[in-house]
């Protein structure tokens, strides 16, 4: 947005003195060879920053425990006794599993898989533009300065694969002539990419809905609907598998994070706080998202507008659910789209305008408390940063112990106290534990340890219980009380709950997550559980009289 405004001022008003300060050559004197040289330089800088910033988030090891259990023959399970989907990114899990099968090592597997995918994404982002111009260089520089994009191009989470699928979708959708969408094969390919992205993370489907609707309107035939459905077939197959194997269509984390016990107004307020946090800690990211989508809606072609509408839907969804506790995580995909939309508007920047744009980008990048170009050894990375609303700079918490540049020959990696805690439990042969830090601890403790997670990310019963009221709650992390008798029930296999209605509910749940897959009783329980026919048992427990605390 700032670039466009300055461009208009430069062309129409000729700000007095600026044309004398910036003595630049004409556009046609900047050869394609020089632009390609600068493009290679930007690509090299991106590689260096990516390697310097690479780390593995503790949450990534929640998925890695399921991967490790599967590779070792325990099934797609987190606690090996239960069939519970603790991951939100099936496609990422499948890809990681395929590599982990050979490496049997999590740290370097996650980092270098993310690194390889991110390099391909950068290439396809540059390839979005029909010709390489100074405007291309400008928008690619934004990726280097975006903290959200850099931080979550590694981290071990699914973001790099989401970035790549978004870049591929936009490359095909925005570059293709309108007539191409009258061809069944093109519709199928677009839908396949969107379906894979949805399989990688379900909420990203919002990015694609307007574009796919546009494709359907362009060619309103039954064959178009068929090709869209065929493209989403991998996601549909996964959903069928999830219901058969896990008993539920959504990951357990969705139930844990979306059942907050909070009013919608409070969640929406927190969603806006999540946006403000990003602007404070990483101003270039959201400003680019707003600029790219705003200009596309105002001045873009119809296909640009459809992509921009998808970003708007996604941002509204984030606000609706109350954001997240990981600063910037859910803006990295929107940032990539914003960069591409902005680049299509800046294709004809002149040299002087490009210089101003570079200066503005650098100013916004260095306005971050931890700029991507200089913050690797910043002292905050040894203490962690949290804002007053419980939003975390996750890289600042884990970088010193799981950053690639700090990796040494010492074992294990990451070198974190929770890793040591997990290894201690592995050595002690401990079987049951109540533990909230389940990533590093769960993975390194090994499959013999059954962990009850008070945050309910991996626990199917606690995910359905009302969180403990807490005025200092953290977005996406809601603590539950462990009911009396729950651990004893898990150990014995008998209903030992103090509150019998909750015990009855759990026995139905137990049948789903541990009973024979194709028994009639299990499928009856799956139907009744997913249609809310057992909810009265939870309501009875939630509304039970609670004895006052002792004085």
C-alpha positions as CSV (number, residue, x, y, z in Angstrom):
1,X,0.0,0.0,0.0
2,X,2.8,2.4,0.9
3,X,4.6,1.6,-2.3
4,X,1.5,2.3,-4.4
5,X,0.9,5.6,-2.7
6,X,4.5,6.7,-3.1
7,X,4.3,5.6,-6.7
8,X,1.3,7.8,-7.4
9,X,2.9,10.7,-5.7
10,X,6.1,10.3,-7.7
11,X,4.3,10.1,-11.0
12,X,1.6,12.7,-10.6
13,X,3.0,15.3,-8.2
14,X,6.7,15.0,-8.6
15,X,7.6,15.7,-5.0
16,X,9.9,18.7,-5.1
17,X,13.5,17.6,-4.7
18,X,13.0,13.8,-4.7
19,X,13.8,13.4,-8.4
20,X,17.1,15.2,-7.8
21,X,18.0,13.2,-4.6
22,X,17.3,9.8,-6.3
23,X,19.2,10.0,-9.6
24,X,18.3,6.7,-11.1
25,X,18.7,5.2,-14.6
26,X,15.7,4.7,-16.8
27,X,13.7,1.5,-16.5
28,X,14.9,0.2,-19.8
29,X,18.5,0.6,-18.7
30,X,18.0,-2.1,-16.0
31,X,18.7,-5.2,-18.0
32,X,17.1,-8.5,-17.4
33,X,20.5,-9.9,-16.7
34,X,21.0,-7.4,-13.9
35,X,17.6,-8.2,-12.5
36,X,18.3,-12.0,-12.6
37,X,21.6,-11.3,-10.8
38,X,19.7,-9.5,-8.0
39,X,17.2,-12.2,-7.9
40,X,19.9,-14.8,-7.3
41,X,21.3,-12.6,-4.6
42,X,18.0,-12.3,-2.9
43,X,17.6,-16.1,-3.2
44,X,21.0,-16.6,-1.6
45,X,20.2,-14.2,1.3
46,X,16.9,-16.1,1.8
47,X,18.9,-19.4,2.1
48,X,21.3,-17.9,4.6
49,X,18.5,-16.4,6.8
50,X,16.5,-19.7,6.6
51,X,19.4,-21.7,7.8
52,X,20.4,-19.3,10.6
53,X,16.8,-19.1,11.8
54,X,15.9,-22.8,11.5
55,X,14.7,-24.5,14.7
56,X,12.2,-27.2,15.8
57,X,9.1,-26.2,17.8
58,X,8.2,-28.3,20.8
59,X,4.7,-28.8,19.4
60,X,6.2,-30.5,16.3
61,X,7.2,-33.4,18.5
62,X,3.5,-34.1,19.4
63,X,3.2,-35.2,15.8
64,X,6.6,-36.9,15.9
65,X,5.4,-39.2,18.7
66,X,2.6,-40.5,16.5
67,X,5.1,-40.8,13.6
68,X,7.5,-42.8,15.7
69,X,4.7,-45.1,17.1
70,X,3.5,-45.8,13.6
71,X,6.9,-46.5,12.2
72,X,7.5,-48.9,15.1
73,X,4.3,-50.8,14.5
74,X,2.0,-49.3,17.1
75,X,-0.4,-47.6,14.6
76,X,-1.2,-43.9,14.1
77,X,-1.5,-43.4,17.8
78,X,-0.1,-41.0,20.3
79,X,-0.8,-43.0,23.5
80,X,-0.4,-46.5,22.0
81,X,-3.4,-47.8,24.0
82,X,-5.8,-45.3,22.3
83,X,-6.8,-44.4,18.7
84,X,-6.7,-40.6,19.0
85,X,-5.8,-38.1,16.2
86,X,-3.6,-35.6,18.0
87,X,-2.3,-34.0,14.8
88,X,-4.0,-31.4,12.6
89,X,-2.0,-32.0,9.4
90,X,-2.4,-35.5,8.0
91,X,-0.6,-34.7,4.7
92,X,2.5,-33.3,6.6
93,X,2.4,-36.4,8.9
94,X,2.4,-38.7,5.9
95,X,5.3,-36.9,4.2
96,X,7.3,-36.8,7.4
97,X,6.6,-40.5,8.1
98,X,7.9,-41.5,4.7
99,X,11.3,-39.9,5.5
100,X,11.4,-40.8,9.2
101,X,11.0,-44.5,8.2
102,X,14.5,-44.3,6.8
103,X,16.2,-41.7,9.1
104,X,14.6,-42.7,12.5
105,X,15.6,-39.2,13.6
106,X,13.3,-36.3,14.2
107,X,15.4,-33.1,14.5
108,X,17.3,-33.0,11.2
109,X,14.4,-34.7,9.3
110,X,12.1,-31.9,10.2
111,X,14.5,-29.1,9.6
112,X,15.8,-30.2,6.2
113,X,12.5,-31.4,4.9
114,X,11.1,-27.9,5.8
115,X,14.2,-26.3,4.2
116,X,13.8,-28.2,0.9
117,X,10.1,-27.4,0.6
118,X,10.7,-23.7,1.4
119,X,13.3,-23.4,-1.4
120,X,10.8,-24.8,-3.9
121,X,8.2,-22.4,-2.6
122,X,10.5,-19.4,-3.1
123,X,11.1,-20.5,-6.6
124,X,7.4,-20.8,-7.4
125,X,6.7,-17.5,-5.8
126,X,9.2,-15.8,-8.1
127,X,7.7,-17.7,-11.0
128,X,4.3,-16.2,-10.4
129,X,5.2,-13.2,-12.5
130,X,5.3,-13.4,-16.2
131,X,8.4,-11.3,-16.4
132,X,11.1,-10.6,-13.8
133,X,11.1,-6.9,-12.9
134,X,12.3,-4.7,-10.1
135,X,8.8,-5.1,-8.6
136,X,9.5,-8.9,-8.4
137,X,12.6,-8.2,-6.4
138,X,10.7,-5.9,-4.1
139,X,8.0,-8.4,-3.1
140,X,10.4,-11.2,-2.7
141,X,12.4,-9.1,-0.3
142,X,9.2,-9.0,1.9
143,X,9.5,-12.7,2.5
144,X,13.0,-12.3,3.8
145,X,11.9,-9.6,6.3
146,X,8.7,-11.3,7.4
147,X,9.2,-12.9,10.8
148,X,6.1,-15.1,10.5
149,X,7.2,-16.5,7.2
150,X,10.8,-17.1,8.2
151,X,10.0,-18.5,11.7
152,X,7.4,-21.0,10.3
153,X,9.4,-21.9,7.2
154,X,11.1,-24.3,9.7
155,X,9.7,-25.0,13.2
156,X,8.7,-28.6,12.3
157,X,5.1,-27.7,11.8
158,X,3.1,-28.0,8.5
159,X,3.5,-24.4,7.4
160,X,6.2,-25.0,4.7
161,X,3.9,-27.5,2.9
162,X,1.0,-25.1,3.1
163,X,3.2,-22.4,1.6
164,X,4.2,-24.6,-1.3
165,X,0.6,-25.7,-2.1
166,X,-0.6,-22.1,-1.9
167,X,2.2,-21.0,-4.3
168,X,1.3,-23.9,-6.7
169,X,-2.4,-23.1,-6.6
170,X,-1.8,-19.4,-7.3
171,X,0.7,-20.1,-10.1
172,X,-1.9,-22.2,-11.9
173,X,-5.0,-20.1,-11.1
174,X,-3.6,-16.6,-11.7
175,X,-1.3,-17.4,-14.7
176,X,-3.8,-19.6,-16.6
177,X,-6.0,-17.9,-19.2
178,X,-9.7,-18.0,-18.4
179,X,-10.4,-20.5,-21.2
180,X,-8.2,-23.1,-19.4
181,X,-10.7,-23.4,-16.7
182,X,-13.2,-24.8,-19.2
183,X,-11.0,-27.9,-19.4
184,X,-11.7,-30.7,-17.0
185,X,-8.0,-31.6,-16.4
186,X,-7.2,-28.1,-15.3
187,X,-10.2,-27.9,-12.9
188,X,-9.1,-31.3,-11.5
189,X,-5.5,-30.2,-11.0
190,X,-6.5,-27.0,-9.2
191,X,-8.9,-28.8,-7.0
192,X,-6.3,-31.5,-6.2
193,X,-3.9,-28.9,-5.0
194,X,-6.7,-27.2,-2.9
195,X,-7.7,-30.7,-1.6
196,X,-4.1,-31.5,-0.6
197,X,-3.8,-28.2,1.2
198,X,-7.0,-28.9,3.1
199,X,-5.6,-32.4,3.9
200,X,-2.5,-30.6,5.2
201,X,-4.5,-28.3,7.4
202,X,-8.3,-28.2,7.3
203,X,-8.9,-24.5,7.8
204,X,-6.9,-23.5,4.8
205,X,-9.8,-24.5,2.6
206,X,-11.1,-21.0,3.2
207,X,-8.3,-19.7,1.0
208,X,-9.6,-21.7,-1.9
209,X,-13.4,-21.5,-1.7
210,X,-13.9,-18.2,-3.6
211,X,-11.5,-19.3,-6.4
212,X,-13.1,-22.7,-6.8
213,X,-16.5,-21.0,-6.8
214,X,-15.3,-18.8,-9.6
215,X,-14.1,-21.8,-11.6
216,X,-17.5,-23.4,-11.2
217,X,-19.3,-20.2,-12.4
218,X,-17.0,-20.1,-15.4
219,X,-18.1,-23.6,-16.4
220,X,-21.4,-24.6,-14.8
221,X,-21.5,-28.2,-15.7
222,X,-21.9,-31.4,-13.8
223,X,-18.4,-32.3,-15.0
224,X,-16.9,-29.3,-13.2
225,X,-18.5,-30.4,-9.9
226,X,-17.2,-33.9,-10.6
227,X,-13.7,-32.7,-11.2
228,X,-13.7,-30.6,-8.1
229,X,-14.9,-33.5,-6.0
230,X,-12.2,-35.8,-7.6
231,X,-9.6,-33.2,-6.6
232,X,-10.7,-33.4,-3.0
233,X,-10.8,-37.2,-3.1
234,X,-7.6,-37.5,-0.9
235,X,-9.2,-35.4,1.7
236,X,-12.5,-37.3,1.5
237,X,-10.6,-40.6,1.8
238,X,-8.8,-39.3,4.9
239,X,-12.1,-38.2,6.5
240,X,-13.6,-41.6,5.9
241,X,-10.5,-43.2,7.4
242,X,-10.6,-40.8,10.4
243,X,-14.2,-41.8,11.2
244,X,-13.4,-45.5,10.9
245,X,-10.1,-45.5,12.8
246,X,-10.5,-42.6,15.3
247,X,-14.3,-42.4,15.4
248,X,-14.4,-38.7,14.7
249,X,-14.0,-36.5,11.5
250,X,-11.9,-33.8,13.2
251,X,-8.6,-34.0,15.1
252,X,-8.8,-34.1,18.9
253,X,-7.1,-30.7,19.0
254,X,-10.1,-29.1,17.3
255,X,-12.4,-30.3,20.2
256,X,-9.8,-29.2,22.8
257,X,-9.3,-25.7,21.3
258,X,-12.7,-24.8,20.1
259,X,-14.6,-25.8,23.3
260,X,-13.4,-22.8,25.3
261,X,-16.2,-22.1,27.7
262,X,-15.8,-18.4,26.7
263,X,-18.3,-16.1,25.1
264,X,-18.0,-15.3,21.4
265,X,-17.4,-11.7,22.1
266,X,-14.4,-12.4,24.3
267,X,-13.0,-14.7,21.6
268,X,-13.5,-12.1,18.9
269,X,-11.7,-9.5,21.0
270,X,-8.8,-11.9,21.5
271,X,-8.8,-12.5,17.7
272,X,-8.2,-8.8,17.2
273,X,-5.5,-8.9,19.8
274,X,-3.8,-11.6,17.8
275,X,-3.8,-9.3,14.8
276,X,-2.4,-6.4,16.9
277,X,0.3,-8.6,18.3
278,X,1.4,-9.5,14.8
279,X,1.5,-5.8,13.8
280,X,3.6,-5.0,16.9
281,X,6.1,-7.8,16.7
282,X,6.1,-8.3,12.9
283,X,4.6,-5.2,11.2
284,X,5.6,-6.1,7.6
285,X,3.6,-9.3,7.6
286,X,0.0,-8.0,8.2
287,X,0.7,-4.7,6.4
288,X,1.6,-6.8,3.3
289,X,-1.5,-9.0,3.7
290,X,-3.7,-5.9,3.9
291,X,-2.0,-4.1,1.1
292,X,-2.0,-7.1,-1.3
293,X,-5.6,-8.1,-0.6
294,X,-6.8,-4.5,-0.5
295,X,-5.2,-3.6,-3.9
296,X,-6.5,-6.8,-5.5
297,X,-10.0,-6.1,-4.3
298,X,-9.8,-2.5,-5.5
299,X,-7.8,-2.8,-8.7
300,X,-7.2,-6.5,-9.5
301,X,-8.6,-8.8,-12.1
302,X,-11.5,-11.0,-11.2
303,X,-9.2,-13.9,-10.3
304,X,-7.1,-11.7,-8.1
305,X,-10.3,-10.6,-6.3
306,X,-11.3,-14.3,-5.7
307,X,-7.9,-15.0,-4.1
308,X,-8.2,-11.8,-2.0
309,X,-11.7,-12.9,-0.8
310,X,-10.2,-16.1,0.3
311,X,-7.7,-14.3,2.5
312,X,-10.5,-12.1,4.0
313,X,-12.5,-15.3,4.9
314,X,-9.5,-16.8,6.5
315,X,-8.7,-13.7,8.6
316,X,-12.3,-13.4,9.7
317,X,-12.2,-17.1,10.8
318,X,-9.0,-16.5,12.8
319,X,-10.7,-13.6,14.6
320,X,-13.9,-15.7,15.1
321,X,-12.0,-18.5,16.9
322,X,-9.9,-16.1,19.0
323,X,-6.5,-16.4,17.2
324,X,-3.8,-18.5,18.6
325,X,-1.0,-18.5,21.2
326,X,1.8,-18.8,18.5
327,X,2.5,-15.3,17.2
328,X,2.4,-15.1,13.5
329,X,1.9,-18.8,12.8
330,X,-1.5,-18.4,11.1
331,X,-0.5,-15.4,9.0
332,X,2.4,-17.0,7.1
333,X,0.2,-18.4,4.4
334,X,-1.8,-15.2,4.1
335,X,1.5,-13.3,3.8
336,X,2.6,-15.5,0.9
337,X,-0.7,-14.7,-0.9
338,X,-0.4,-11.0,-0.1
339,X,3.1,-10.9,-1.5
340,X,2.0,-12.5,-4.8
341,X,-1.1,-10.3,-5.1
342,X,1.1,-7.2,-4.3
343,X,3.7,-8.3,-6.9
344,X,1.1,-8.4,-9.6
345,X,0.2,-4.8,-8.8
346,X,3.9,-3.7,-8.7
347,X,5.1,-5.3,-12.0
348,X,6.0,-2.0,-13.6
349,X,7.9,-0.2,-10.8
350,X,10.5,2.2,-12.0
351,X,14.0,2.2,-10.5
352,X,13.5,5.2,-8.2
353,X,10.1,3.8,-7.0
354,X,11.8,0.5,-6.3
355,X,14.4,2.1,-4.2
356,X,11.7,3.8,-2.1
357,X,9.9,0.5,-1.8
358,X,13.1,-1.3,-0.6
359,X,13.6,1.4,2.0
360,X,10.0,1.1,3.3
361,X,10.3,-2.7,3.4
362,X,13.6,-2.5,5.3
363,X,12.1,0.1,7.7
364,X,9.1,-2.1,8.5
365,X,11.4,-5.2,8.8
366,X,13.7,-3.5,11.2
367,X,10.7,-2.2,13.1
368,X,10.2,-5.7,14.5
369,X,11.7,-6.2,18.0
370,X,13.6,-9.1,16.5
371,X,14.3,-8.5,12.8
372,X,15.0,-11.6,10.8
373,X,18.3,-10.2,9.5
374,X,19.9,-9.5,12.8
375,X,18.1,-11.2,15.7
376,X,19.6,-14.7,15.7
377,X,21.8,-14.1,18.7
378,X,19.4,-11.6,20.4
379,X,19.3,-12.0,24.2
380,X,15.5,-12.5,24.1
381,X,16.1,-15.9,22.6
382,X,17.4,-17.2,25.8
383,X,14.4,-16.0,27.9
384,X,11.4,-16.1,25.7
385,X,8.9,-13.4,24.8
386,X,5.2,-13.3,25.7
387,X,2.8,-10.5,25.4
388,X,0.3,-9.7,28.2
389,X,-2.4,-11.7,26.5
390,X,-0.6,-15.0,26.4
391,X,0.7,-14.8,22.8
392,X,4.2,-16.3,22.5
393,X,7.2,-15.7,20.3
394,X,7.7,-19.5,20.0
395,X,11.1,-19.3,18.4
396,X,12.4,-17.2,21.2
397,X,11.5,-20.0,23.6
398,X,13.1,-22.9,21.8
399,X,15.8,-21.4,19.5
400,X,18.7,-21.7,22.0
401,X,18.0,-25.4,22.6
402,X,16.7,-26.4,19.1
403,X,18.2,-23.9,16.7
404,X,20.1,-25.5,13.9
405,X,23.1,-23.1,14.4
406,X,23.4,-24.3,18.0
407,X,23.4,-28.0,17.0
408,X,26.5,-29.8,18.2
409,X,27.6,-33.4,18.3
410,X,26.1,-33.7,21.7
411,X,23.0,-36.0,22.1
412,X,20.1,-35.5,22.2
413,X,18.9,-32.7,19.9
414,X,17.1,-30.6,21.0
415,X,19.1,-30.0,24.1
416,X,16.1,-29.0,26.3
417,X,15.1,-29.8,29.9
418,X,11.9,-31.4,28.7
419,X,13.9,-33.8,26.4
420,X,15.9,-34.8,29.5
421,X,12.7,-35.3,31.4
422,X,11.3,-37.5,28.7
423,X,14.5,-39.6,28.6
424,X,14.3,-39.9,32.4
425,X,10.8,-41.4,32.1
426,X,12.0,-43.8,29.4
427,X,14.8,-45.0,31.6
428,X,12.5,-45.3,34.7
429,X,10.0,-47.4,32.8
430,X,7.2,-45.2,34.2
431,X,3.8,-46.2,32.7
432,X,1.4,-43.4,33.6
433,X,1.8,-39.6,33.9
434,X,-0.2,-36.4,34.1
435,X,1.8,-33.9,32.0
436,X,1.1,-30.7,30.1
437,X,4.4,-30.4,28.2
438,X,3.7,-33.3,25.9
439,X,5.9,-32.5,22.8
440,X,9.5,-33.1,23.7
441,X,8.6,-35.1,26.8
442,X,6.1,-37.4,25.0
443,X,8.4,-38.2,22.1
444,X,11.5,-38.9,24.1
445,X,9.7,-40.9,26.8
446,X,8.8,-43.5,24.3
447,X,5.7,-45.6,23.7
448,X,5.4,-47.3,27.1
449,X,4.4,-44.1,28.8
450,X,0.7,-43.2,28.9
451,X,0.3,-39.4,29.3
452,X,-2.8,-37.6,30.4
453,X,-2.7,-34.1,29.1
454,X,-4.5,-31.4,31.1
455,X,-4.5,-29.1,28.0
456,X,-6.4,-31.9,26.3
457,X,-4.5,-31.7,23.0
458,X,-4.0,-35.5,23.2
459,X,-6.8,-36.5,25.6
460,X,-10.2,-37.3,24.1
461,X,-12.1,-37.1,27.3
462,X,-10.6,-33.9,28.7
463,X,-11.1,-32.2,25.3
464,X,-14.8,-32.5,25.8
465,X,-14.9,-31.1,29.3
466,X,-15.4,-27.5,30.2
467,X,-12.0,-25.8,30.8
468,X,-11.1,-24.4,34.2
469,X,-12.1,-20.7,34.4
470,X,-9.0,-18.6,34.2
471,X,-8.9,-14.8,33.6
472,X,-5.3,-15.2,32.3
473,X,-6.2,-17.9,29.7
474,X,-3.9,-18.5,26.8
475,X,-5.4,-18.7,23.3
476,X,-5.6,-22.3,22.1
477,X,-4.5,-23.6,25.5
478,X,-7.3,-24.3,27.9
479,X,-6.6,-26.3,31.1
480,X,-9.0,-29.0,32.3
481,X,-9.2,-30.5,35.7
482,X,-8.4,-34.3,35.7
483,X,-11.6,-35.9,37.1
484,X,-11.3,-38.0,40.2
485,X,-10.9,-41.7,39.2
486,X,-9.8,-41.0,35.6
487,X,-6.3,-42.2,36.0
488,X,-7.4,-45.2,38.0
489,X,-9.9,-46.1,35.2
490,X,-7.2,-45.9,32.6
491,X,-4.9,-48.1,34.7
492,X,-7.5,-50.8,35.5
493,X,-9.8,-50.7,32.5
494,X,-12.7,-50.5,35.0
495,X,-15.0,-47.6,35.6
496,X,-13.5,-45.9,38.7
497,X,-14.9,-42.4,38.2
498,X,-16.2,-40.7,41.2
499,X,-19.0,-39.0,39.2
500,X,-20.9,-41.8,37.5
501,X,-22.4,-39.8,34.6
502,X,-18.9,-38.9,33.5
503,X,-17.9,-42.5,34.0
504,X,-20.7,-43.7,31.7
505,X,-19.8,-41.1,29.1
506,X,-16.1,-42.3,29.2
507,X,-17.1,-45.9,28.7
508,X,-18.9,-45.0,25.5
509,X,-15.8,-43.0,24.4
510,X,-13.5,-45.9,25.5
511,X,-15.5,-48.2,23.1
512,X,-14.7,-45.8,20.2
513,X,-11.0,-45.3,20.9
514,X,-10.1,-48.7,22.2
515,X,-12.9,-51.1,21.2
516,X,-12.9,-53.5,18.1
517,X,-12.9,-51.3,15.0
518,X,-15.9,-52.9,13.3
519,X,-18.1,-54.0,16.2
520,X,-21.7,-53.0,16.0
521,X,-21.6,-51.5,19.5
522,X,-18.6,-49.3,18.5
523,X,-20.4,-47.9,15.5
524,X,-23.5,-47.2,17.5
525,X,-21.4,-45.3,19.9
526,X,-19.7,-43.4,17.1
527,X,-23.0,-42.3,15.7
528,X,-24.4,-41.3,19.1
529,X,-21.2,-39.5,20.1
530,X,-21.0,-37.5,16.9
531,X,-24.7,-36.6,16.9
532,X,-24.5,-35.3,20.5
533,X,-26.7,-38.1,22.1
534,X,-24.3,-38.5,25.0
535,X,-23.9,-34.8,25.7
536,X,-26.4,-34.8,28.6
537,X,-23.9,-36.9,30.5
538,X,-21.2,-34.2,30.1
539,X,-23.8,-31.5,31.0
540,X,-24.6,-33.3,34.2
541,X,-20.9,-33.4,35.1
542,X,-20.3,-29.8,34.2
543,X,-23.3,-28.6,36.2
544,X,-22.5,-30.8,39.2
545,X,-22.5,-29.1,42.6
546,X,-18.9,-28.3,43.6
547,X,-17.9,-28.3,47.3
548,X,-16.4,-24.9,48.4
549,X,-12.7,-24.8,48.9
550,X,-11.5,-25.4,52.5
551,X,-10.7,-22.1,54.4
